[in-house]
Amino acid sequence: MRIKVIKPKTETELKRKRVCAYVRVSTDSLEQEDSLDNQASYFSDYIRSNPSWEFAGIYADQGISGFKENRPQFQKMIADARAGKIDMIIVKSVSRFARNTETVLKFSRELKSIGVGIFFELQNINTLSGPGELMLTIIAAFAQAESQGASDNANMTYKRKFKAGIPVHDLKYTFGFDSDEGGNVYILEEQAKTIRLIFDLAQKGIWPSKIKQYLNKNNIPACSGGKWDDTGIFRILKNPAYKGDMVLQKTYLDANRVRHKNTGQKDQWYIAENHTAIVPPKQWDEVQEILLARSEQLTPRPPQKPPQPRSCRNQYPLTNKLFCPFCGQKLHHKWSNQGKNEYWACSTNVKVGSKACRGIWLPAEIANSWGEITEPTTVICYEDEYGMRHFTAYPKEEYELSDECPYQRKEN
């Protein structure tokens, strides 16, 4: 009988542990960027120097608060750990991993359940060890309290500045403005031209959606340098900074560090004549009234349609007086959107369809504004250079003698 002796494998022959490091800084400043590079370099050398470890990479987030879970590199690291690509994560301290106890415990417990440990170098805690979680809970709670205390102190400082009318930030990142190192605000004239154009068009009654189309059609760059959207136009038109005023604390952070629009939850301060205006205050105010009127116009209203059908001839003075410019047939009074919108519509289009006549739909509000009409009238619809639809009216007899009448040309 031959007996073979199986010798135990040496430590170097065992499978090496795959170890990565996570580093994070909360701002995008050059000093913090240098700190991030230093941390990454340190942990890279630290991991590679251990012969029983295999370097599994550096995951680094910059300019993101530790209160947020949706940090790109942090989430990628967790995903790689779940996929079995990592055995150990090294972090400088608990606060670098996360700033709130809930997040620290949530991910440390999940990773522990799949055999992945986290080693916090500063606190010398390994989550795979027995007392690790208890110590981690205590230290994470202290880290959260420390951060919250710093945040509360900062908020008190901001509040004192707000009350004194001192902005805690300048207009450096507001389209049309910039500021020097001393915080002195000045106007970027090229961008200001676009802002003035937007307000001029809005003052003429051009809808924000049409202003957007006009700017994009003429290749006028948006704040980001790309195309304009409706939101971008509204932000320009609603921002009091363009008339020289400022609103302080327009947003706030809740207990979970989530930012919200301040709609009365926190104090606000309005500072008039804070800086040089791009548009006259009077024009800015007029545009707000126009936007408000437009908003009220678009607000759903209760149905106005009469509960009992009545004779159109008796009820509507314009019956048999308005005609379609494309087929020459009468416009009939119509309600749409469950009786919320009132129109005069081409009878051919309504009864036969758009293939028979493209038709015309005249808002009753516009028709009523023309006053009394005593003779047959053709309604014309056209678009201006900004894409806004307008309606005008011609005596039917005069229109049919013109070259613009399509159905008379067809007959001839």
C-alpha positions in Angstrom: 0.0 0.0 0.0 1.3 3.4 -1.0 0.5 6.4 1.2 0.8 9.9 -0.1 1.3 12.7 2.3 -0.8 15.8 1.6 1.0 18.8 2.9 -1.0 21.9 4.0 -0.9 24.8 1.6 1.2 27.8 2.6 -0.5 31.1 3.2 0.7 32.4 -0.2 -0.9 29.5 -1.9 -4.3 30.2 -0.4 -6.7 32.4 -2.4 -6.0 36.0 -1.8 -8.7 38.3 -0.4 -10.0 40.8 -2.9 -9.8 44.2 -1.2 -10.9 47.6 -2.4 -11.1 51.1 -0.8 -13.8 53.7 -0.7 -12.9 57.4 -0.5 -15.1 60.5 -0.5 -15.0 64.2 -0.2 -18.0 66.4 0.1 -17.0 69.4 -2.1 -15.5 69.9 -5.6 -12.8 72.4 -4.4 -9.2 71.9 -5.6 -8.1 71.3 -2.1 -10.6 68.5 -1.7 -9.6 67.1 -5.0 -6.0 66.9 -3.9 -7.2 65.2 -0.7 -9.2 62.6 -2.8 -6.1 61.8 -4.9 -4.0 61.5 -1.7 -6.5 59.1 -0.1 -6.7 57.0 -3.3 -2.9 56.8 -3.6 -2.5 55.9 0.1 -5.1 53.1 0.0 -3.8 51.7 -3.3 -0.3 51.4 -1.8 -1.7 50.1 1.5 -3.7 47.3 -0.2 -0.9 46.3 -2.6 1.6 46.0 0.1 -0.2 43.2 1.8 0.7 39.9 0.1 -2.5 38.2 1.2 -4.6 40.8 -0.5 -5.5 41.3 -4.1 -6.1 44.9 -5.1 -9.8 45.2 -6.2 -9.8 49.0 -7.0 -10.6 52.4 -5.6 -14.1 53.7 -5.5 -14.1 57.5 -5.2 -17.0 60.1 -4.9 -16.3 63.8 -5.0 -18.7 66.7 -4.2 -21.4 64.4 -2.7 -22.7 64.5 0.8 -22.4 61.4 2.9 -26.1 61.7 3.8 -26.9 60.6 0.3 -27.0 56.9 -0.7 -27.2 57.5 -4.5 -23.5 58.2 -4.8 -22.4 56.7 -8.2 -19.1 55.1 -7.0 -20.6 54.0 -3.7 -23.5 52.3 -5.5 -21.1 50.7 -8.0 -19.0 49.3 -5.1 -22.0 47.8 -3.4 -23.1 46.3 -6.7 -19.7 44.8 -7.2 -19.7 43.4 -3.7 -23.1 41.8 -4.3 -21.7 40.3 -7.6 -19.0 38.6 -5.6 -16.1 40.8 -6.9 -15.1 42.1 -3.5 -14.2 40.4 -0.1 -13.2 43.5 1.9 -13.8 47.2 1.8 -11.4 49.6 3.5 -12.6 53.1 4.5 -10.7 55.8 6.3 -13.5 56.4 8.8 -17.2 55.8 9.5 -18.1 59.3 8.4 -16.4 58.8 5.0 -18.6 55.7 4.4 -21.9 57.5 5.4 -23.0 60.4 7.5 -26.1 58.8 9.0 -26.4 55.8 11.3 -29.2 54.2 9.2 -27.1 54.0 6.0 -24.0 52.7 7.8 -25.9 49.9 9.5 -28.0 49.1 6.5 -25.1 48.4 4.2 -22.7 47.0 6.7 -25.3 44.3 7.7 -26.1 43.5 4.1 -22.5 43.1 3.2 -21.8 41.0 6.3 -24.6 38.7 5.4 -22.8 37.9 2.1 -19.4 37.6 3.7 -18.1 41.0 2.7 -16.4 43.0 5.6 -15.8 46.7 6.0 -12.7 47.9 7.8 -12.8 51.4 9.2 -9.1 52.3 9.6 -9.4 55.3 12.0 -11.7 53.5 14.4 -10.0 50.1 13.9 -13.4 48.3 13.4 -13.9 45.3 11.2 -17.6 44.5 10.7 -17.0 40.8 10.5 -15.6 40.7 14.0 -17.9 40.0 17.0 -18.1 43.4 18.7 -17.8 45.3 15.4 -21.4 46.1 14.9 -21.9 47.4 18.4 -18.9 49.8 18.1 -20.0 50.7 14.7 -23.5 51.7 15.9 -22.1 53.9 18.6 -19.5 55.6 16.4 -22.0 56.1 13.5 -24.4 57.8 15.9 -21.7 60.2 17.1 -20.7 60.9 13.5 -24.3 61.8 12.6 -24.7 63.9 15.7 -21.5 65.8 14.9 -22.6 66.4 11.4 -26.0 67.6 12.4 -24.5 69.9 15.0 -22.2 71.5 12.3 -25.2 71.8 10.0 -27.3 73.5 12.8 -24.4 76.0 13.4 -24.1 76.7 9.7 -27.9 77.3 9.5 -27.8 79.7 12.4 -25.0 81.7 10.6 -27.1 81.7 7.4 -30.1 82.9 9.3 -28.3 85.8 10.8 -27.0 86.8 7.4 -30.4 86.5 5.9 -31.9 88.8 8.5 -29.1 91.3 7.9 -29.8 91.2 4.2 -26.5 89.6 3.4 -26.7 86.8 0.7 -24.9 83.7 1.6 -24.2 83.1 -2.0 -23.8 85.5 -4.9 -25.2 85.4 -8.5 -22.2 83.8 -10.0 -24.2 80.8 -11.1 -27.3 82.7 -12.3 -27.6 83.1 -16.0 -26.8 86.6 -17.1 -24.7 87.4 -14.0 -21.2 86.8 -12.6 -19.2 88.1 -9.7 -15.6 88.9 -8.9 -13.5 87.5 -6.0 -14.9 90.2 -3.8 -18.5 89.1 -4.4 -19.3 92.2 -6.5 -22.0 91.3 -9.1 -21.8 92.3 -12.7 -23.8 91.6 -15.8 -22.7 89.3 -18.7 -24.0 91.4 -21.5 -24.2 88.7 -24.1 -26.5 86.6 -21.9 -28.4 89.6 -20.8 -29.4 90.3 -24.4 -31.1 86.9 -24.4 -32.9 87.6 -21.1 -34.2 91.0 -22.4 -35.4 89.3 -25.5 -37.3 86.7 -23.5 -39.0 89.4 -21.4 -39.8 91.5 -24.5 -41.5 88.5 -26.1 -43.4 87.6 -22.9 -44.6 91.2 -22.6 -46.0 91.0 -26.1 -48.1 88.0 -24.9 -45.9 85.3 -26.6 -46.4 82.1 -24.6 -43.3 80.6 -23.0 -43.5 77.5 -25.1 -43.5 79.7 -28.2 -40.5 81.7 -26.9 -38.7 78.4 -26.4 -39.3 77.5 -30.0 -38.3 80.9 -31.3 -35.0 80.8 -29.4 -34.1 77.3 -30.6 -35.1 78.1 -34.1 -32.7 81.0 -34.1 -29.9 79.0 -32.4 -29.8 81.1 -29.3 -28.1 78.9 -26.7 -29.8 78.2 -23.4 -28.3 78.6 -19.9 -26.6 75.2 -20.2 -25.4 76.0 -23.7 -27.9 73.5 -25.3 -31.5 73.9 -26.3 -34.1 75.8 -24.4 -37.0 74.0 -22.7 -40.2 75.3 -21.1 -38.8 75.1 -17.6 -35.8 77.2 -18.5 -38.0 79.9 -19.9 -40.2 80.0 -16.8 -37.2 80.1 -14.5 -35.9 83.2 -16.4 -39.3 84.9 -16.3 -40.0 84.2 -12.7 -36.6 85.0 -11.2 -36.7 88.4 -9.4 -32.9 88.7 -9.8 -33.5 90.1 -13.3 -35.2 93.1 -11.9 -32.4 93.6 -9.3 -34.0 91.9 -6.3 -33.2 88.7 -4.4 -35.1 86.1 -2.4 -33.1 84.4 0.3 -33.7 80.8 1.4 -35.8 79.8 -1.6 -35.0 76.1 -0.7 -34.1 74.2 2.5 -32.8 70.8 3.6 -34.9 68.5 5.7 -33.6 66.2 8.4 -32.5 63.7 5.8 -30.5 66.3 3.9 -33.1 66.3 1.0 -33.5 69.7 -0.6 -37.1 71.1 -1.0 -38.6 74.2 -2.5 -39.5 76.6 0.4 -43.2 77.2 0.1 -43.6 78.5 3.6 -41.9 75.9 5.7 -39.0 78.2 6.5 -38.6 82.0 6.8 -37.7 83.9 3.6 -36.2 87.3 3.1 -36.9 89.6 0.1 -34.2 92.1 -0.7 -35.2 94.9 -3.2 -32.6 96.7 -5.3 -29.9 94.4 -4.3 -27.9 94.7 -7.6 -28.1 96.2 -11.1 -31.2 95.0 -12.9 -31.2 93.4 -16.4 -34.8 94.3 -17.1 -36.8 97.2 -15.8 -38.8 96.3 -12.6 -42.0 97.6 -14.3 -41.6 95.3 -17.2 -40.8 92.4 -14.9 -44.0 93.1 -12.9 -46.1 93.3 -16.1 -44.8 89.9 -17.3 -45.8 88.4 -14.0 -49.4 89.6 -14.5 -49.4 88.2 -18.0 -48.1 84.8 -16.8 -50.7 84.8 -14.0 -53.5 85.5 -16.5 -52.3 82.8 -18.8 -52.1 80.3 -15.8 -55.7 81.2 -14.8 -56.7 80.7 -18.5 -55.3 77.2 -18.5 -56.7 76.3 -15.1 -59.5 73.7 -15.5 -62.9 75.3 -15.1 -66.2 73.7 -14.3 -68.4 72.9 -17.4 -70.2 75.9 -18.8 -72.4 74.0 -21.3 -76.1 74.7 -20.7 -77.8 71.7 -19.0 -80.7 71.7 -21.5 -80.1 72.0 -25.3 -81.4 75.2 -26.8 -81.7 76.6 -30.3 -78.3 77.9 -31.5 -80.1 80.7 -33.4 -81.7 82.0 -30.3 -78.8 81.5 -28.0 -75.7 82.6 -30.1 -75.8 85.9 -32.0 -73.0 84.7 -34.3 -74.9 81.7 -35.7 -75.0 81.7 -39.5 -72.5 84.6 -39.7 -69.1 82.9 -39.5 -67.7 80.8 -42.3 -64.7 78.5 -43.0 -61.9 79.9 -45.2 -61.1 76.5 -46.7 -64.5 75.1 -47.8 -66.8 78.1 -47.4 -69.3 76.3 -45.0 -70.7 77.7 -41.8 -69.0 77.5 -38.5 -71.1 75.8 -35.9 -71.0 76.5 -32.2 -69.3 73.7 -30.3 -68.2 72.7 -26.7 -65.2 70.6 -26.2 -63.3 69.0 -23.2 -66.6 68.1 -21.5 -68.1 71.6 -21.8 -65.0 73.5 -20.6 -64.0 75.0 -23.9 -66.2 76.9 -26.3 -65.5 77.2 -30.1 -66.9 78.0 -33.5 -65.9 75.0 -35.7 -66.1 74.2 -39.5 -69.3 72.2 -40.0 -67.7 70.1 -42.8 -64.7 69.2 -40.5 -67.0 68.3 -37.7 -69.6 66.3 -39.7 -67.5 64.7 -42.4 -63.9 64.8 -41.1 -60.5 66.4 -41.7 -60.1 64.7 -45.1 -63.1 66.6 -46.4 -61.8 69.9 -44.9 -58.9 70.8 -42.7 -61.3 73.1 -40.9 -60.9 75.9 -38.5 -61.6 76.1 -34.8 -62.2 79.6 -33.5 -62.2 80.2 -29.7 -65.5 81.8 -28.8 -63.7 84.2 -26.5 -61.9 85.7 -29.6 -65.1 85.8 -31.7 -67.0 87.6 -28.9 -64.2 90.2 -28.7 -64.9 91.3 -32.3 -68.1 92.9 -31.2 -71.3 92.8 -33.4 -71.0 91.2 -36.8 -73.8 92.1 -39.2 -72.8 90.4 -42.4 -71.4 86.9 -43.4 -67.8 86.8 -42.3 -64.9 84.4 -43.2 -62.5 83.6 -40.4 -58.8 83.4 -41.2 -56.2 81.8 -38.9 -52.5 82.5 -39.3 -49.2 82.1 -37.3 -46.8 85.0 -36.6 -43.0 84.6 -36.6 -43.1 83.3 -33.0 -45.6 80.5 -33.8 -48.5 82.2 -32.1 -51.9 81.7 -33.7 -54.0 84.7 -34.5 -57.5 85.0 -36.0 -58.9 87.8 -38.2 -62.2 88.2 -40.1 -63.0 89.4 -43.6 -66.4 90.0 -45.2 -67.2 86.7 -46.9 -68.1 88.3 -50.3 -64.8 90.2 -50.3 -62.8 87.1 -49.3 -64.3 85.0 -52.1 -63.2 87.6 -54.7 -59.6 87.4 -53.5 -56.8 85.1 -54.7 -56.6 83.6 -51.1 -60.0 81.8 -51.4 -59.2 78.1 -52.2 -62.7 76.8 -52.8 -63.5 79.6 -55.4 -60.2 78.8 -57.3 -61.2 75.1 -57.4 -64.6 76.0 -58.8 -63.1 78.2 -61.5 
